[in-house]
């Protein structure tokens, strides 16, 4: 009688493995969107706010960008 349940056990194991693989892939995509999206957005905001900020004219670099900054210390 128990031998008749063998196909169901195999199908259960296969279904479990396929379900775990599917949920793993969906979880990875959700993580990319939910965690990676805000990180990318805030990184872009920080980058462009830094790059597009005006350079104070009293700094030597702003007067002549070809000159390197003096060594600190």
N, CA, C and O of each residue as an XYZ file, in Angstrom:
292
protein
N       0.824     -1.198      0.000
C       0.000      0.000      0.000
C       0.867      1.261      0.000
O       0.560      2.220     -0.709
N       1.943      1.268      0.786
C       2.821      2.436      0.861
C       3.549      2.649     -0.472
O       3.891      3.781     -0.814
N       3.787      1.575     -1.221
C       4.470      1.681     -2.509
C       3.663      2.560     -3.464
O       4.233      3.220     -4.333
N       2.353      2.571     -3.308
C       1.516      3.386     -4.179
C       1.723      4.889     -3.941
O       1.364      5.705     -4.790
N       2.299      5.254     -2.793
C       2.508      6.662     -2.486
C       3.834      7.185     -3.037
O       4.086      8.388     -2.976
N       4.683      6.314     -3.570
C       6.005      6.711     -4.057
C       5.940      7.810     -5.128
O       6.737      8.745     -5.058
N       5.046      7.746     -6.100
C       4.996      8.843     -7.087
C       4.651     10.190     -6.449
O       5.140     11.231     -6.888
N       3.829     10.169     -5.437
C       3.462     11.425     -4.768
C       4.634     12.014     -4.000
O       4.800     13.232     -3.941
N       5.453     11.133     -3.407
C       6.635     11.612     -2.685
C       7.612     12.256     -3.669
O       8.155     13.327     -3.401
N       7.828     11.604     -4.798
C       8.717     12.170     -5.812
C       8.195     13.499     -6.336
O       8.953     14.454     -6.509
N       6.902     13.547     -6.584
C       6.303     14.793     -7.074
C       6.370     15.889     -6.014
O       6.541     17.063     -6.344
N       6.237     15.514     -4.758
C       6.319     16.496     -3.672
C       7.718     17.078     -3.575
O       7.883     18.288     -3.417
N       8.724     16.223     -3.670
C      10.111     16.689     -3.608
C      10.410     17.581     -4.812
O      11.017     18.642     -4.665
N       9.988     17.155     -5.994
C      10.225     17.964     -7.190
C       9.496     19.299     -7.089
O      10.054     20.334     -7.453
N       8.291     19.291     -6.614
C       7.536     20.537     -6.447
C       8.174     21.467     -5.433
O       8.177     22.685     -5.610
N       8.713     20.889     -4.372
C       9.383     21.693     -3.350
C      10.631     22.355     -3.930
O      10.874     23.540     -3.701
N      11.415     21.590     -4.675
C      12.645     22.139     -5.263
C      12.313     23.224     -6.279
O      12.941     24.283     -6.283
N      11.332     22.972     -7.139
C      10.951     23.978     -8.134
C      10.358     25.221     -7.475
O      10.613     26.343     -7.913
N       9.585     25.022     -6.445
C       9.016     26.172     -5.720
C      10.086     27.004     -5.047
O      10.028     28.233     -5.069
N      11.073     26.336     -4.443
C      12.169     27.071     -3.807
C      12.984     27.847     -4.835
O      13.384     28.984     -4.587
N      13.230     27.229     -5.991
C      13.974     27.919     -7.048
C      13.194     29.123     -7.558
O      13.773     30.180     -7.809
N      11.900     28.968     -7.709
C      11.077     30.085     -8.194
C      11.041     31.213     -7.175
O      11.214     32.379     -7.530
N      10.818     30.873     -5.919
C      10.769     31.911     -4.881
C      12.134     32.569     -4.706
O      12.212     33.763     -4.414
N      13.197     31.810     -4.879
C      14.539     32.393     -4.792
C      14.766     33.416     -5.884
O      15.324     34.484     -5.631
N      14.342     33.101     -7.093
C      14.497     34.041     -8.205
C      13.622     35.273     -8.004
O      14.063     36.396     -8.249
N      12.398     35.069     -7.565
C      11.502     36.203     -7.325
C      12.036     37.066     -6.186
O      11.967     38.293     -6.251
N      12.563     36.434     -5.153
C      13.143     37.179     -4.036
C      14.361     37.983     -4.457
O      14.566     39.099     -3.982
N      15.167     37.423     -5.343
C      16.334     38.161     -5.844
C      15.908     39.385     -6.632
O      16.473     40.465     -6.461
N      14.917     39.223     -7.491
C      14.434     40.365     -8.273
C      13.806     41.424     -7.369
O      14.009     42.621     -7.573
N      13.050     40.984     -6.382
C      12.437     41.941     -5.455
C      13.510     42.673     -4.658
O      13.389     43.871     -4.406
N      14.555     41.961     -4.264
C      15.646     42.601     -3.535
C      16.377     43.624     -4.379
O      16.761     44.684     -3.887
N      16.572     43.306     -5.660
C      17.222     44.271     -6.554
C      16.399     45.551     -6.663
O      16.946     46.653     -6.682
N      15.096     45.394     -6.735
C      14.234     46.565     -6.900
C      14.084     47.323     -5.576
O      14.220     48.546     -5.537
N      13.804     46.593     -4.498
C      13.510     47.249     -3.225
C      14.754     47.804     -2.535
O      14.673     48.831     -1.861
N      15.894     47.148     -2.689
C      17.118     47.638     -2.053
C      17.987     48.391     -3.045
O      18.506     49.461     -2.726
N      18.153     47.847     -4.240
C      19.036     48.474     -5.219
C      18.480     49.755     -5.806
O      19.247     50.661     -6.133
N      17.183     49.854     -5.945
C      16.570     51.055     -6.516
C      16.846     52.304     -5.701
O      17.371     53.277     -6.244
N      16.511     52.314     -4.410
C      16.801     53.503     -3.602
C      18.293     53.806     -3.493
O      18.684     54.973     -3.476
N      19.126     52.775     -3.418
C      20.573     53.006     -3.339
C      21.056     53.687     -4.614
O      21.833     54.641     -4.558
N      20.599     53.201     -5.757
C      20.987     53.811     -7.030
C      20.464     55.237     -7.133
O      21.184     56.127     -7.586
N      19.243     55.462     -6.725
C      18.649     56.798     -6.781
C      19.427     57.788     -5.921
O      19.781     58.870     -6.390
N      19.693     57.430     -4.676
C      20.394     58.348     -3.784
C      21.853     58.531     -4.197
O      22.421     59.605     -4.000
N      22.460     57.493     -4.765
C      23.820     57.640     -5.283
C      23.844     58.626     -6.445
O      24.751     59.452     -6.541
N      22.863     58.542     -7.318
C      22.793     59.476     -8.447
C      22.560     60.900     -7.955
O      23.167     61.839     -8.470
N      21.696     61.067     -6.976
C      21.440     62.404     -6.423
C      22.716     62.981     -5.823
O      23.045     64.143     -6.060
N      23.436     62.171     -5.046
C      24.671     62.644     -4.425
C      25.725     62.956     -5.483
O      26.420     63.967     -5.377
N      25.856     62.112     -6.493
C      26.850     62.327     -7.545
C      26.578     63.633     -8.290
O      27.473     64.465     -8.439
N      25.342     63.809     -8.756
C      25.050     64.986     -9.555
C      25.042     66.257     -8.722
O      25.390     67.320     -9.236
N      24.658     66.184     -7.455
C      24.708     67.390     -6.627
C      26.157     67.788     -6.346
O      26.449     68.967     -6.146
N      27.063     66.808     -6.331
C      28.478     67.120     -6.138
C      29.099     67.635     -7.425
O      29.819     68.633     -7.406
N      28.835     66.979     -8.527
C      29.451     67.341     -9.801
C      28.941     68.692    -10.297
O      29.705     69.474    -10.864
N      27.678     68.965    -10.088
C      27.088     70.192    -10.608
C      27.173     71.369     -9.638
O      26.690     72.458     -9.948
N      27.788     71.161     -8.455
C      27.918     72.252     -7.494
C      28.931     73.272     -8.011
O      29.935     72.894     -8.614
N      28.676     74.559     -7.781
C      29.633     75.558     -8.236
C      30.934     75.479     -7.436
O      30.936     75.128     -6.256
N      32.004     75.803     -8.084
C      33.322     75.789     -7.448
C      33.578     77.169     -6.845
O      33.495     78.166     -7.563
N      33.890     77.259     -5.539
C      34.156     78.573     -4.932
C      35.374     79.229     -5.601
O      36.424     78.598     -5.718
N      35.247     80.461     -6.029
C      36.326     81.090     -6.792
C      37.595     81.362     -5.994
O      38.639     81.622     -6.593
N      37.547     81.312     -4.675
C      38.752     81.599     -3.889
C      39.691     80.396     -3.794
O      40.810     80.538     -3.300
N      39.269     79.221     -4.250
C      40.144     78.053     -4.222
C      41.089     78.079     -5.421
O      40.678     78.420     -6.531
N      42.361     77.718     -5.197
C      43.315     77.730     -6.317
C      42.897     76.786     -7.452
O      43.131     77.090     -8.622
N      42.296     75.677     -7.126
C      41.885     74.725     -8.157
C      40.823     75.332     -9.068
O      40.811     75.078    -10.272
N      39.943     76.124     -8.495
C      38.874     76.715     -9.294
C      39.410     77.811    -10.210
O      38.851     78.049    -11.281
N      40.487     78.478     -9.799
C      41.084     79.508    -10.647
C      41.796     78.874    -11.840
O      41.709     79.370    -12.964
N      42.512     77.756    -11.577
C      43.253     77.076    -12.643
C      43.156     75.571    -12.420
O      43.956     75.018    -11.664
N      42.200     74.891    -13.054
C      42.028     73.449    -12.837
C      43.214     72.614    -13.308
O      43.335     71.452    -12.919
N      44.087     73.177    -14.134
C      45.241     72.410    -14.598
C      46.292     72.240    -13.494
O      47.117     71.328    -13.556
N      46.261     73.114    -12.490
C      47.206     72.996    -11.365
C      46.727     71.929    -10.400
O      45.526     71.765    -10.189
N      47.661     71.211     -9.821
C      47.291     70.223     -8.805
C      47.205     70.905     -7.453
O      47.815     71.952     -7.235
N      46.464     70.320     -6.568
C      46.309     70.875     -5.227
C      47.605     70.703     -4.453
O      48.316     69.716     -4.639
N      47.917     71.664     -3.582
C      49.144     71.526     -2.787
C      49.029     70.360     -1.818
O      47.932     70.019     -1.376
N      50.158     69.751     -1.490
C      50.168     68.611     -0.569
C      49.757     69.078      0.824
O      50.176     70.139      1.288
N      48.949     68.288      1.466
C      48.484     68.635      2.812
C      49.567     68.308      3.834
O      50.286     67.318      3.706
N      49.668     69.161      4.848
C      50.537     68.873      5.970
C      51.872     69.423      5.810
O      52.717     69.255      6.689
